[in-house]
């Protein structure tokens, strides 16, 4: 069993450029995303906000209204 997600920072994982990881976004709905590491910065610059560079299909509403 690995460490809990809130106990690990992504920089501690030993990832390398070009590596793909599977990112589980929502533990209830189990939304999985394949993420590719494109760049590693080690200097002390402020990190930029994450951005979507490619998508496939239409994104579902994250917190939509449900019919009962």
N, C-alpha and C positions, 0 to 999 in steps of 0.2 A: 504494500500500500504506500503510495506516494504522499508527499506533504499536502496540507490543505491549501487551496488556491489563495486564500488571503494571507498565507504565510510566505509566499514566494513572489519575488519581483521578476519580471520577464528577463532582465539583464543577468539574473543568476542561473538561467537555464542552459547556458553554454550553446546557444543557437548560432548558426552560421549563415552567411548570405546565401540565398537560394533555397534554404531549407523551408519546407512546408510544415505547418502545424495545424491541427484540428482544434478550432476554438469553439467551445460550448458556451453560447451566449445566455441562454435561458434554461435554467435547470429544471423548471416545471414543464415547459413545452419542448425542451431539448432541441433548440435551434443550433445547428452545427454549421460552421463556416471554415473553409480551407483558407489559410492565410500564408502568404509567402513573404519571408524576410528579404527586403530589398537593400537595406542599408544599415550599417552599424556606425553610430557616432560615439566617440569616446571623449571628445572635448567638452568643456563645460557650458555649451550653448543651451539655451532654453529649448525644450522639446516643442515641436509644432503640434497643432491639433491634428488628430487622426483624420484621414479623409478617404473616401471611397474612390478607388481608381478604376474599378471594373465591377460590373454586376451582371447577373443573368436572371432574367424574368422579373416579375413584379414583386416588390417587397410586401409582405403582409403587414397589417396594422399591428403594432406591438401590443397595445392595450385597447382593443376594440370593444364594442358593446356586444354582448352576447344575448341571443334570444333564449328565453326560458321555455 
